[in-house]
Amino acid sequence: MTPVSDNRVYAYNQPHLYLLARVNDMYSRYASVLTDTNTAHIFVFGLGHVIDADEVKGKKVHRVKVGGWSQARYQRRVGNAHHEHAKEVIEHLTQIVREDHVSHIILAGDSVVIPLLQEQLPPEMIPMVEVMKLDIHASDRDVLSATLEKLQEQEARTAAEKVDRLMHQYRSRGLAAVGPHETLEALANGQVEELLISGALEKSHLQPEDVEAIFAPEIPDADGETTSDDPRQVSLPDLLVTKAKQTGATVTFIEDASLLESTGGVGAFLRWRA
């Protein structure tokens, strides 16, 4: 089961997508290849558990005396077998990436075959790959735990780089917006390409009048008017995530709250500037 902090029930006139989107982001779908020179186990993980698992077996090359094989000939046979195994593994992995919409790949296992796998990777898959050491006999649960930790470390580095790029764009008056109000306005205009939102923003709220000032034409009351007397506060993260989903923007959660602290916990890369 995917861990969540608590159970929640909502009844309101806007969907609450923040928690679902955050859990999906924290436990996004990825593939892991655990292999030696003969056998590869390919796992697809998502939402904290194994979604699928496949095995690819190559041909073993045995040393025999019949025919008087030379050492060089034997080594060529071994090398060819390793290359064929790597090729077959990557062909199978490519199909999995395409069919399961995998966004990250972790290669682990024998140090001899990992470089061979990397040589066979299609260009579009190379940026998706991380390499790590892992016992070829590790259990499914151990593979999940180790690879998820590796993936989260990589995503933490990517998050820091992304926030640095956001701030550089914003300071140079490029395609970026920061702060709740400016980012919400950009979302209302359909300008946002990627929304960056801090995990610390979960309990933040806006007053109804602040929301109406930005989204008034889109929030009718029961009589079809564009204003509302409902005094209930609006969840800021839910509003941000919902509007991002409605406008086709990517949502990226920044788990290190300090990275977006100076921006009020939110910023965005823009498609265009008004």
GUTI-741672 format. One line per 10 residues: number of its first residue (from 1); their letters; for each residue x, y, z of N, C-alpha, C, O. Coordinates in steps of 0.001 Angstrom, whole numbers. Layout:
NUM	A	X:Y:Z:X:Y:Z:X:Y:Z:X:Y:Z | ... $
***
This chain:
1	MTPVSDNRVY	833:-1190:0:0:0:0:872:1246:0:1933:1270:624 | 423:2280:-701:1142:3544:-728:892:4313:560:-262:4526:931 | 1965:4741:1261:1753:5442:2529:1209:6846:2319:1714:7589:1477 | 174:7219:3085:-338:8586:3128:-422:8993:4583:-540:8149:5471 | -361:10302:4822:-264:10798:6191:-1540:10604:6981:-1483:10342:8182 | -2698:10726:6333:-3961:10570:7035:-5085:10356:6032:-4881:10454:4822 | -6282:10062:6553:-7464:9902:5712:-8228:11209:5651:-8319:11920:6652 | -8785:11540:4476:-9507:12797:4317:-10762:12581:3489:-10785:11786:2549 | -11802:13312:3863:-13041:13316:3096:-13390:14762:2798:-13431:15583:3714 | -13647:15100:1513:-13967:16453:1105:-15341:16501:449:-15755:15575:-248 $
11	AYNQPHLYLL	-16032:17610:693:-17267:17910:-31:-17242:19392:-326:-17486:20216:556 | -16943:19732:-1581:-16816:21143:-1941:-17013:21278:-3437:-17105:20284:-4157 | -17079:22553:-3912:-17366:22793:-5322:-16117:22787:-6204:-16208:23118:-7386 | -14961:22421:-5663:-13766:22264:-6482:-13088:20958:-6096:-13106:20585:-4923 | -12487:20250:-7055:-11820:18983:-6734:-10577:19206:-5886:-9908:20231:-6015 | -10269:18255:-5027:-9075:18313:-4198:-8055:17337:-4770:-8065:16149:-4449 | -7185:17850:-5614:-6233:17011:-6333:-4833:17035:-5740:-3988:16224:-6117 | -4578:17958:-4813:-3212:18156:-4327:-2602:16873:-3769:-1520:16465:-4191 | -3293:16236:-2820:-2722:15057:-2170:-2514:13919:-3152:-1485:13245:-3109 | -3484:13693:-4046:-3348:12632:-5033:-2173:12904:-5968:-1399:12001:-6287 $
21	ARVNDMYSRY	-2050:14153:-6399:-958:14514:-7310:391:14385:-6616:1372:13968:-7232 | 442:14743:-5332:1710:14663:-4613:2141:13216:-4402:3312:12885:-4585 | 1196:12345:-4017:1521:10929:-3840:1985:10328:-5167:2940:9552:-5200 | 1314:10686:-6250:1698:10185:-7575:3091:10667:-7957:3851:9936:-8593 | 3428:11902:-7569:4748:12452:-7868:5827:11770:-7027:6910:11471:-7529 | 5534:11525:-5749:6508:10897:-4857:6770:9446:-5242:7876:8942:-5049 | 5758:8772:-5784:5886:7358:-6129:5567:7160:-7613:4740:6326:-7980 | 6239:7944:-8450:5985:7885:-9885:6433:6541:-10463:7245:5837:-9861 | 5903:6198:-11618:6202:4906:-12246:7606:4912:-12838:7979:5831:-13567 | 8384:3869:-12517:9733:3756:-13070:10093:2288:-13245:9445:1403:-12686 $
31	ASVLTDTNTA	11142:2045:-14033:11599:683:-14299:12972:470:-13693:13796:1383:-13649 | 13207:-744:-13227:14520:-1114:-12710:14969:-2408:-13379:14205:-3368:-13474 | 16223:-2420:-13844:16800:-3611:-14470:17905:-4135:-13567:18926:-3474:-13373 | 17698:-5319:-13018:18701:-5974:-12174:19247:-7153:-12971:18515:-8094:-13274 | 20540:-7101:-13313:21041:-8066:-14292:22472:-8506:-14025:23271:-7778:-13437 | 22772:-9724:-14477:24154:-10155:-14629:24369:-10415:-16110:23596:-9923:-16932 | 25393:-11170:-16472:25690:-11357:-17887:24786:-12373:-18574:24894:-12588:-19782 | 23898:-12996:-17810:23050:-14030:-18397:21559:-13830:-18152:20740:-14186:-18999 | 21198:-13262:-17001:19794:-13125:-16625:19494:-11709:-16165:20263:-11113:-15411 | 18374:-11178:-16625:17945:-9835:-16211:16528:-9894:-15661:15644:-10517:-16249 $
41	HIFVFGLGHV	16330:-9244:-14539:14999:-9078:-13973:14589:-7622:-14179:15269:-6713:-13704 | 13494:-7400:-14878:13013:-6055:-15152:11736:-5821:-14354:10743:-6526:-14534 | 11772:-4826:-13473:10630:-4490:-12641:10041:-3153:-13079:10766:-2250:-13497 | 8737:-3040:-12978:8073:-1746:-13104:7442:-1450:-11756:6602:-2208:-11270 | 7858:-326:-11151:7339:79:-9848:6465:1315:-10005:6723:2165:-10858 | 5444:1409:-9189:4590:2590:-9176:3770:2634:-7912:3296:1601:-7437 | 3596:3839:-7352:2833:4018:-6115:3316:3090:-5007:2525:2582:-4212 | 4646:2877:-4971:5240:2150:-3861:5116:645:-3901:5318:-4:-2875 | 4790:58:-5052:4737:-1401:-5129:5089:-1878:-6534:5204:-1082:-7466 | 5261:-3206:-6669:5607:-3802:-7962:4360:-3866:-8836:3357:-4473:-8460 $
51	IDADEVKGKK	4431:-3232:-10011:3324:-3297:-10966:3498:-4473:-11907:2529:-5147:-12258 | 4746:-4719:-12320:5013:-5803:-13263:6451:-6261:-13080:7294:-5510:-12590 | 6724:-7496:-13476:8081:-8041:-13393:8279:-9040:-14522:7440:-9913:-14746 | 9395:-8904:-15232:9731:-9803:-16336:11150:-10317:-16163:11958:-9725:-15447 | 11442:-11427:-16827:12785:-11996:-16799:13261:-12220:-18225:12518:-12718:-19071 | 14516:-11846:-18480:15140:-12071:-19787:16372:-12936:-19565:17268:-12562:-18808 | 16421:-14083:-20218:17548:-14999:-20058:18356:-15079:-21349:17794:-15225:-22435 | 19680:-14981:-21223:20556:-15140:-22367:21076:-16560:-22459:20682:-17431:-21683 | 21964:-16786:-23411:22557:-18115:-23589:23871:-18204:-22823:24742:-17345:-22961 | 24003:-19245:-22020:25247:-19458:-21307:26290:-20049:-22253:25968:-20881:-23102 $
61	VHRVKVGGWS	27536:-19615:-22102:28638:-20135:-22904:29519:-20989:-22004:30092:-20489:-21036 | 29627:-22281:-22322:30406:-23213:-21504:31748:-23512:-22186:31815:-23676:-23404 | 32782:-23578:-21399:34114:-23914:-21913:34204:-25432:-22104:34016:-26201:-21161 | 34494:-25846:-23339:34636:-27273:-23623:35961:-27524:-24327:36512:-26627:-24964 | 36472:-28751:-24212:37757:-29096:-24818:37610:-29668:-26214:38575:-29715:-26977 | 36375:-30113:-26558:36162:-30712:-27868:36449:-29681:-28952:35949:-28557:-28892 | 37239:-30052:-29925:37539:-29127:-31010:38727:-28243:-30730:39141:-27478:-31601 | 39285:-28326:-29542:40483:-27560:-29240:40290:-26057:-29312:41092:-25367:-29941 | 39249:-25534:-28686:39020:-24077:-28696:40237:-23344:-28136:40832:-23770:-27145 | 40590:-22259:-28772:41635:-21397:-28218:40998:-20443:-27225:39783:-20241:-27228 $
71	QARYQRRVGN	41830:-19860:-26375:41331:-18902:-25386:40695:-17702:-26074:39663:-17199:-25629 | 41313:-17246:-27160:40780:-16069:-27867:39407:-16363:-28447:38503:-15530:-28376 | 39251:-17567:-29031:37956:-17920:-29609:36886:-18007:-28537:35753:-17576:-28748 | 37244:-18565:-27386:36304:-18674:-26279:35876:-17287:-25790:34693:-17048:-25543 | 36831:-16388:-25654:36513:-15035:-25187:35611:-14303:-26169:34738:-13538:-25759 | 35816:-14534:-27479:34932:-13918:-28476:33507:-14436:-28312:32546:-13670:-28384 | 33380:-15741:-28092:32045:-16319:-27906:31365:-15715:-26677:30177:-15393:-26712 | 32123:-15564:-25601:31575:-14976:-24366:31158:-13535:-24614:30064:-13116:-24236 | 32057:-12774:-25262:31739:-11362:-25536:30504:-11213:-26402:29663:-10350:-26149 | 30391:-12057:-27429:29212:-11991:-28300:27934:-12326:-27535:26890:-11709:-27748 $
81	AHHEHAKEVI	28029:-13308:-26645:26861:-13700:-25857:26426:-12563:-24936:25233:-12316:-24761 | 27401:-11880:-24352:27077:-10749:-23466:26405:-9610:-24233:25443:-9009:-23756 | 26925:-9327:-25423:26334:-8264:-26247:24911:-8623:-26675:24022:-7772:-26665 | 24703:-9870:-27044:23364:-10300:-27441:22385:-10214:-26273:21227:-9828:-26437 | 22870:-10580:-25103:22031:-10482:-23906:21652:-9024:-23631:20491:-8717:-23361 | 22636:-8138:-23701:22370:-6716:-23453:21383:-6157:-24476:20486:-5390:-24128 | 21555:-6544:-25727:20654:-6079:-26779:19224:-6540:-26525:18281:-5763:-26680 | 19062:-7802:-26136:17735:-8348:-25883:17079:-7660:-24679:15882:-7373:-24697 | 17871:-7401:-23641:17338:-6732:-22446:16831:-5338:-22794:15732:-4956:-22391 | 17627:-4580:-23540:17234:-3209:-23874:16028:-3192:-24815:15171:-2315:-24704 $
91	EHLTQIVRED	15955:-4147:-25733:14773:-4226:-26602:13513:-4465:-25772:12467:-3866:-26022 | 13628:-5335:-24797:12484:-5624:-23922:12158:-4409:-23053:10989:-4071:-22865 | 13189:-3758:-22525:13000:-2571:-21693:12352:-1442:-22485:11483:-740:-21967 | 12764:-1265:-23726:12197:-210:-24572:10700:-400:-24757:9934:563:-24722 | 10293:-1631:-24952:8869:-1925:-25096:8113:-1609:-23808:7005:-1074:-23850 | 8708:-1937:-22675:8080:-1658:-21383:7952:-163:-21151:6906:308:-20704 | 8998:583:-21449:8973:2043:-21277:7857:2658:-22108:7152:3555:-21648 | 7703:2176:-23323:6671:2717:-24212:5267:2336:-23743:4373:3183:-23728 | 5066:1097:-23368:3724:629:-23032:3277:1051:-21631:2091:1293:-21406 | 4225:1141:-20684:3877:1465:-19294:4112:2928:-18949:3918:3333:-17803 $
101	HVSHIILAGD	4532:3731:-19939:4739:5174:-19729:5703:5428:-18567:5440:6249:-17688 | 6808:4713:-18587:7836:4848:-17559:8619:6136:-17782:8951:6484:-18915 | 8912:6847:-16679:9622:8127:-16799:11068:8051:-16326:11866:8933:-16646 | 11423:7004:-15562:12786:6852:-15061:13202:5382:-15162:12370:4476:-15104 | 14513:5173:-15314:15059:3821:-15405:16282:3727:-14491:17123:4626:-14474 | 16372:2644:-13740:17555:2397:-12915:18171:1072:-13342:17508:35:-13332 | 19456:1119:-13720:20207:-75:-14096:21074:-490:-12917:21777:338:-12338 | 21027:-1768:-12559:21803:-2253:-11419:22250:-3678:-11682:21600:-4429:-12409 | 23394:-4040:-11064:23838:-5414:-11188:25294:-5546:-11579:26146:-4792:-11109 | 25575:-6512:-12445:26939:-6887:-12834:27650:-5734:-13533:27111:-5130:-14460 $
111	SVVIPLLQEQ	28878:-5432:-13074:29633:-4308:-13640:30082:-4564:-15074:30423:-3623:-15791 | 30088:-5836:-15506:30475:-6152:-16878:29368:-5791:-17855:29642:-5248:-18926 | 28123:-6083:-17505:27015:-5923:-18441:26405:-4523:-18440:25797:-4127:-19434 | 26551:-3763:-17353:25943:-2427:-17291:26435:-1529:-18430:25607:-897:-19086 | 27753:-1443:-18695:28195:-619:-19837:27630:-1111:-21172:27360:-307:-22064 | 27453:-2421:-21310:26881:-2960:-22547:25428:-2531:-22702:24983:-2224:-23808 | 24697:-2509:-21610:23312:-2032:-21646:23272:-558:-22039:22444:-154:-22856 | 24157:239:-21466:24186:1674:-21773:24488:1931:-23247:23962:2871:-23842 | 25341:1085:-23832:25665:1230:-25262:24448:979:-26146:24346:1547:-27233 | 23530:137:-25691:22365:-247:-26494:21174:689:-26314:20191:578:-27047 $
121	LPPEMIPMVE	21242:1603:-25356:20095:2471:-25068:19758:3382:-26243:20659:3991:-26821 | 18485:3489:-26609:18084:4488:-27609:18360:5887:-27062:18286:6087:-25850 | 18673:6857:-27914:19019:8212:-27448:17970:8832:-26533:18316:9519:-25572 | 16680:8593:-26824:15629:9225:-26025:15534:8656:-24612:14921:9274:-23740 | 16133:7483:-24372:16066:6867:-23050:17277:7188:-22189:17235:6993:-20974 | 18354:7678:-22794:19591:7943:-22053:19378:8911:-20885:19884:8647:-19794 | 18639:10037:-21070:18449:10965:-19928:17610:10373:-18795:17591:10925:-17695 | 16931:9284:-19039:16058:8681:-18033:16809:7760:-17077:16240:7310:-16082 | 18088:7472:-17365:18793:6374:-16704:19663:6836:-15531:20374:7838:-15617 | 19586:6077:-14436:20507:6171:-13304:21120:4782:-13109:20464:3771:-13361 $
131	VMKLDIHASD	22378:4735:-12661:23076:3463:-12440:23422:3335:-10964:23830:4308:-10329 | 23258:2135:-10420:23611:1903:-9024:24093:474:-8831:23908:-367:-9711 | 24708:194:-7692:25142:-1155:-7344:24041:-1832:-6538:23441:-1226:-5650 | 23787:-3085:-6859:22745:-3827:-6161:23012:-5313:-6334:23381:-5755:-7421 | 22830:-6082:-5276:23037:-7535:-5310:22057:-8172:-6288:20851:-7937:-6205 | 22570:-8973:-7210:21740:-9612:-8220:20702:-10540:-7590:19693:-10859:-8219 | 20943:-10971:-6358:20014:-11870:-5686:19057:-11140:-4739:18369:-11779:-3943 | 19009:-9826:-4819:18136:-9045:-3937:16668:-9386:-4185:16276:-9683:-5313 | 15873:-9344:-3141:14441:-9622:-3255:13718:-8458:-3922:14257:-7356:-4023 | 12492:-8713:-4378:11691:-7653:-4998:11565:-6454:-4065:11710:-5311:-4497 $
141	RDVLSATLEK	11295:-6712:-2786:11121:-5629:-1810:12405:-4846:-1613:12370:-3621:-1498 | 13550:-5540:-1574:14832:-4851:-1418:15159:-4021:-2652:15701:-2922:-2540 | 14829:-4547:-3833:15051:-3788:-5065:14205:-2521:-5053:14696:-1444:-5389 | 12942:-2644:-4669:12064:-1478:-4600:12606:-442:-3631:12686:739:-3969 | 12981:-869:-2426:13463:59:-1408:14728:786:-1850:14835:2003:-1699 | 15689:35:-2399:16966:627:-2794:16816:1552:-3996:17384:2644:-4017 | 16053:1116:-4997:15914:1931:-6203:15064:3172:-5945:15316:4220:-6539 | 14064:3075:-5072:13251:4239:-4743:14079:5295:-4025:13929:6490:-4275 | 14950:4848:-3135:15851:5784:-2450:16783:6461:-3453:17016:7667:-3369 | 17312:5692:-4397:18189:6245:-5428:17439:7262:-6288:17968:8326:-6609 $
151	LQEQEARTAA	16217:6926:-6651:15409:7811:-7487:15097:9108:-6760:15149:10182:-7359 | 14777:9023:-5490:14451:10229:-4723:15674:11116:-4526:15547:12340:-4490 | 16857:10517:-4400:18097:11302:-4327:18313:12074:-5629:18669:13253:-5615 | 18092:11384:-6755:18254:12029:-8048:17237:13149:-8238:17572:14211:-8764 | 15999:12919:-7811:14958:13931:-7956:15223:15145:-7072:14862:16267:-7430 | 15859:14923:-5906:16219:16041:-5035:17258:16937:-5711:17182:18162:-5617 | 18230:16319:-6396:19221:17111:-7126:18564:17874:-8268:18863:19046:-8497 | 17668:17201:-8979:16972:17838:-10088:16119:19000:-9604:16042:20030:-10273 | 15476:18849:-8447:14628:19907:-7894:15447:21155:-7597:15026:22265:-7921 | 16614:20980:-6981:17464:22130:-6669:17905:22848:-7940:17905:24078:-7995 $
161	EKVDRLMHQY	18282:22077:-8963:18689:22678:-10233:17524:23414:-10886:17707:24477:-11480 | 16325:22843:-10773:15149:23443:-11400:14774:24763:-10735:14420:25728:-11412 | 14852:24799:-9403:14536:26042:-8690:15568:27121:-9016:15213:28287:-9185 | 16842:26738:-9106:17882:27707:-9497:17572:28288:-10873:17708:29492:-11094 | 17155:27421:-11797:16826:27894:-13146:15602:28798:-13139:15545:29780:-13879 | 14620:28465:-12301:13423:29295:-12167:13785:30699:-11692:13338:31692:-12266 | 14598:30773:-10641:14953:32086:-10091:15787:32897:-11074:15636:34115:-11160 | 16664:32229:-11813:17451:32942:-12829:16536:33507:-13907:16708:34650:-14330 | 15569:32716:-14353:14612:33174:-15364:13799:34361:-14844:13571:35334:-15562 | 13369:34263:-13596:12527:35325:-13032:13309:36625:-12874:12811:37696:-13221 $
171	RSRGLAAVGP	14522:36536:-12356:15335:37741:-12143:15735:38411:-13440:15955:39621:-13474 | 15832:37633:-14510:16179:38204:-15820:14933:38534:-16637:15013:38791:-17838 | 13768:38522:-15959:12483:38807:-16600:12221:37862:-17778:11729:38266:-18831 | 12565:36604:-17559:12329:35581:-18568:10971:34933:-18374:10063:35536:-17803 | 10834:33702:-18851:9558:32991:-18802:9394:32285:-17461:9511:31063:-17365 | 9120:33080:-16432:8941:32531:-15091:8062:33452:-14260:8028:34665:-14468 | 7355:32853:-13320:6540:33591:-12356:6790:32989:-10986:6995:31781:-10873 | 6778:33819:-9929:6965:33317:-8573:5930:33943:-7649:5414:35028:-7918 | 5636:33251:-6566:4672:33730:-5604:3258:33266:-5929:2925:33076:-7098 | 2422:33080:-4909:1064:32573:-5129:224:33428:-6072:-398:32896:-6992 $
181	HETLEALANG	194:34740:-5859:-692:35588:-6650:-280:35614:-8121:-1113:35444:-9011 | 1013:35829:-8368:1494:35914:-9751:1340:34571:-10467:987:34525:-11645 | 1604:33487:-9752:1486:32165:-10361:27:31824:-10663:-266:31254:-11714 | -893:32166:-9754:-2311:31936:-9999:-2813:32727:-11207:-3609:32222:-11999 | -2353:33948:-11342:-2748:34754:-12503:-2249:34107:-13793:-2969:34061:-14791 | -1022:33610:-13768:-465:32949:-14951:-1254:31677:-15278:-1491:31376:-16448 | -1659:30931:-14246:-2487:29743:-14460:-3838:30121:-15044:-4342:29440:-15937 | -4431:31209:-14543:-5726:31664:-15060:-5644:32029:-16535:-6618:31882:-17273 | -4473:32506:-16961:-4276:32902:-18363:-3799:31752:-19246:-3639:31925:-20454 | -3570:30576:-18652:-3070:29447:-19430:-1616:29578:-19827:-1181:28957:-20796 $
191	QVEELLISGA	-850:30386:-19085:545:30637:-19439:1518:29590:-18918:2634:29480:-19425 | 1111:28820:-17913:2064:27980:-17174:2386:26695:-17933:1490:25953:-18336 | 3679:26448:-18120:4177:25207:-18703:4449:24169:-17607:4099:22998:-17751 | 5080:24614:-16506:5381:23714:-15394:5214:24462:-14079:5791:25532:-13884 | 4428:23894:-13189:4191:24459:-11865:5131:23805:-10865:5196:22579:-10786 | 5865:24616:-10096:6695:24114:-9008:6006:24476:-7701:5711:25646:-7458 | 5749:23488:-6865:5001:23731:-5635:5673:23032:-4463:6036:21859:-4555 | 5834:23751:-3371:6509:23225:-2196:5610:22270:-1431:4400:22477:-1339 | 6215:21216:-880:5471:20305:-34:4990:20964:1244:4067:20465:1887 | 5610:22092:1626:5214:22800:2845:3974:23657:2635:3476:24263:3584 $
201	LEKSHLQPED	3473:23717:1416:2338:24589:1103:996:23921:1391:-53:24529:1174 | 1014:22703:1867:-203:21893:1950:-1330:22553:2738:-2491:22426:2347 | -1034:23244:3820:-2082:23799:4678:-2357:25272:4398:-3047:25917:5186 | -1843:25821:3308:-2054:27233:2979:-3427:27448:2355:-3914:26604:1602 | -4045:28574:2669:-5380:28894:2161:-5442:30325:1663:-4628:31169:2040 | -6419:30582:812:-6713:31928:322:-8116:32318:750:-8993:31465:888 | -8321:33605:957:-9656:34101:1218:-10465:34087:-76:-9899:34281:-1151 | -11786:33860:5:-12619:33796:-1204:-12487:35024:-2091:-12494:34913:-3317 | -12367:36203:-1471:-12279:37416:-2295:-10996:37462:-3115:-10970:38023:-4211 | -9913:36857:-2566:-8660:36817:-3327:-8788:35903:-4534:-8264:36203:-5607 $
211	VEAIFAPEIP	-9491:34781:-4358:-9707:33849:-5461:-10595:34484:-6518:-10320:34381:-7714 | -11660:35142:-6076:-12609:35740:-7018:-11958:36833:-7853:-12335:37053:-9004 | -10973:37521:-7265:-10297:38581:-8006:-9554:38038:-9221:-9343:38743:-10207 | -9160:36756:-9127:-8411:36140:-10229:-9297:35267:-11097:-9192:35296:-12324 | -10173:34486:-10467:-10947:33479:-11187:-12438:33779:-11240:-13215:32886:-11577 | -12871:34995:-10921:-14297:35300:-10839:-15105:34813:-12031:-16185:34261:-11817 | -14658:34979:-13274:-15467:34512:-14410:-15630:33000:-14457:-16494:32501:-15177 | -14811:32253:-13697:-14837:30802:-13806:-15504:30127:-12619:-15628:28902:-12621 | -15947:30878:-11591:-16499:30268:-10399:-17921:30772:-10189:-18123:31692:-9397 | -18921:30200:-10876:-20303:30631:-10701:-20881:30149:-9389:-20454:29126:-8854 $
221	DADGETTSDD	-21872:30897:-8857:-22561:30418:-7669:-23770:29590:-8097:-23906:29253:-9273 | -24645:29262:-7153:-25768:28375:-7444:-26728:28967:-8462:-27432:28220:-9142 | -26778:30289:-8587:-27681:30937:-9530:-27019:31232:-10870:-27614:31872:-11737 | -25777:30761:-11036:-25085:30997:-12291:-24365:32328:-12341:-23837:32693:-13391 | -24324:33071:-11236:-23618:34348:-11210:-22122:34088:-11054:-21703:32956:-10815 | -21320:35145:-11191:-19872:34979:-11111:-19310:35420:-9765:-18092:35521:-9616 | -20165:35683:-8786:-19684:36015:-7461:-20278:35017:-6478:-21202:34274:-6812 | -19735:35009:-5257:-20200:34042:-4263:-20122:34645:-2879:-19202:35404:-2578 | -21102:34305:-2017:-21088:34746:-632:-20506:33682:293:-20485:33867:1510 | -20040:32584:-264:-19473:31502:541:-18207:31995:1229:-17248:32349:542 $
231	PRQVSLPDLL	-18166:32032:2566:-17003:32575:3268:-15872:31563:3444:-14830:31887:4014 | -16072:30358:2965:-15074:29324:3198:-13759:29657:2510:-13742:30101:1363 | -12648:29438:3227:-11331:29631:2641:-11076:28557:1581:-11617:27453:1649 | -10254:28902:619:-9939:27987:-476:-8527:27456:-285:-7600:28220:-16 | -8366:26146:-425:-7043:25534:-306:-6161:26003:-1461:-6457:25737:-2626 | -5086:26694:-1133:-4182:27205:-2161:-3534:26088:-2979:-3558:26162:-4207 | -2957:25061:-2359:-2327:24005:-3174:-3319:23272:-4062:-2986:22916:-5193 | -4544:23037:-3566:-5543:22367:-4400:-5922:23233:-5595:-6098:22731:-6705 | -6045:24535:-5361:-6390:25447:-6453:-5280:25473:-7496:-5551:25441:-8697 | -4036:25531:-7041:-2899:25550:-7965:-2831:24271:-8801:-2701:24327:-10023 $
241	VTKAKQTGAT	-2920:23118:-8130:-2795:21844:-8834:-3970:21619:-9775:-3790:21160:-10902 | -5183:21944:-9308:-6370:21756:-10149:-6286:22590:-11413:-6556:22097:-12509 | -5912:23851:-11264:-5825:24723:-12441:-4701:24272:-13380:-4827:24379:-14600 | -3602:23766:-12806:-2516:23256:-13644:-2985:22066:-14471:-2681:21973:-15661 | -3724:21156:-13842:-4241:19998:-14562:-5232:20415:-15644:-5253:19826:-16725 | -6045:21416:-15366:-7040:21872:-16333:-6406:22525:-17560:-6988:22509:-18644 | -5223:23094:-17390:-4573:23814:-18493:-3402:23044:-19097:-2649:23592:-19902 | -3244:21767:-18710:-2198:20938:-19311:-797:21244:-18829:171:20889:-19501 | -659:21897:-17677:662:22203:-17133:1202:21015:-16339:439:20295:-15696 | 2499:20817:-16384:3165:19805:-15562:3241:20296:-14126:3459:21483:-13884 $
251	VTFIEDASLL	3061:19387:-13169:3164:19739:-11752:4370:19025:-11154:4469:17800:-11217 | 5291:19801:-10570:6470:19243:-9916:6475:19659:-8455:6420:20850:-8146 | 6540:18687:-7556:6564:18977:-6126:8007:19081:-5652:8838:18225:-5956 | 8290:20132:-4910:9616:20373:-4359:9568:20022:-2877:9037:20784:-2070 | 10125:18863:-2521:9999:18372:-1146:10836:19166:-158:10465:19267:1011 | 11950:19728:-593:12772:20570:282:12147:21960:339:12309:22758:-584 | 11431:22247:1427:10674:23495:1541:11553:24731:1452:11090:25788:1023 | 12815:24616:1850:13700:25788:1843:13978:26303:431:14293:27480:257 | 13866:25440:-574:14190:25843:-1940:13235:26911:-2469:13646:27802:-3212 | 11957:26821:-2082:10958:27787:-2567:10450:28705:-1454:9434:29382:-1613 $
261	ESTGGVGAFL	11154:28722:-345:10703:29524:799:10598:31005:452:9659:31675:883 | 11551:31525:-321:11568:32954:-642:10462:33351:-1618:10202:34540:-1802 | 9809:32374:-2245:8764:32670:-3230:7366:32376:-2698:6397:32381:-3458 | 7260:32121:-1402:5951:31761:-864:5546:30341:-1181:4372:29989:-1063 | 6516:29505:-1588:6257:28090:-1803:5797:27711:-3191:5429:26559:-3423 | 5807:28657:-4129:5291:28313:-5458:5934:29190:-6538:6271:30350:-6303 | 6090:28607:-7710:6599:29327:-8871:6236:28541:-10119:5693:27440:-10029 | 6534:29105:-11284:6150:28426:-12521:7032:28853:-13678:7440:30010:-13775 | 7319:27900:-14556:7897:28212:-15859:6737:28482:-16813:5730:27774:-16795 | 6887:29514:-17646:5777:29972:-18490:5984:29567:-19949:7108:29409:-20425 $
271	RWRA	4854:29406:-20636:4885:29163:-22087:5123:30470:-22838:5784:30491:-23876 | 4589:31536:-22311:4724:32857:-22909:4488:33897:-21833:3895:33602:-20795 | 4942:35094:-22073:4774:36181:-21110:3817:37223:-21668:3911:37615:-22831 | 2896:37663:-20820:1899:38647:-21241:2554:40005:-21461:1876:40967:-21820 $
***
